């Protein structure tokens, strides 16, 4: 079932998956995905969760997928958080899902966003944070100070020229062409993984102001106020989100569980990695939700 809601004056689009039983299923809100290609690869998660008896709302954030917003593929942690909050506001009050049993499942950058949203919303029952990018600034600094400085300059150029000549863009993933040195993701497996996960309409470009938005994004200290259970899922061979950062986030919370999977970052979208991620996530959700 297609659903829409408004965030920041723009239309966001999502799909509600409903199980055959029960009549009032607990609700999982699902979002995120590969940075700069949000939503890609998550349909399988939604389908498996619905088959297990949960209602699942999988939505595209602004500037991505089927949602409105220009320029395309613009990534902003603050806008992403506003989109999640707007999605929850639109879902509450529906009679066909149990929003009093609400789980947030975020992947990559959204894996950090769901922690922030839940910290401010005591009505959230539980959170699954999968391969989370917890700080955009730390994510960029992993690439070195030279990359950080060049990315900042590219972002300023984008802001200055966007109203006159259109956005100045950089690559989302290093494909060995053009300005690949400023790509958001440059690990060896990334180019093929993005091509496999994203649809044919996806373009390997993002406005360079994305780098500025990420550089301003730091770990929110309010996350320590989380009162609901949290499951962190990370890969011990992840070269995009180091497992050490996920371990530190888990250790900082009072009611958190960490699952370390022997997998790389993109392995969790298919095959054995997917089966393990969805299996551990479902076991956690089953344990915290009254069915």
Secondary structure, DSSP 4 states (H G I P E B T S, - for coil): -EEEEEETTEEEEEEEE--SS-TT-EEEEEEE-STTSTTTT-HHHHHHHHHTT-EEEEEPPTTSTTS--SSTT---HHHHHHHHHHHHHHHTT-SSSEEEEEEEEEETHHHHHHHHHHHT-TT--EEEEES----HHHHHHTT-HHHHHHHHHHHHHHHHHHHHH---EE-SB--SSTTGGG-SB--TTHHHHHHHHS-TT--S-EETHHHHHHHH----GGGGG--SEEEEEEETT-SSS-HHHHHHHHHTSTTEEEEEES--GGGGGSHHHHHHHHHHHHHHHHHHS--
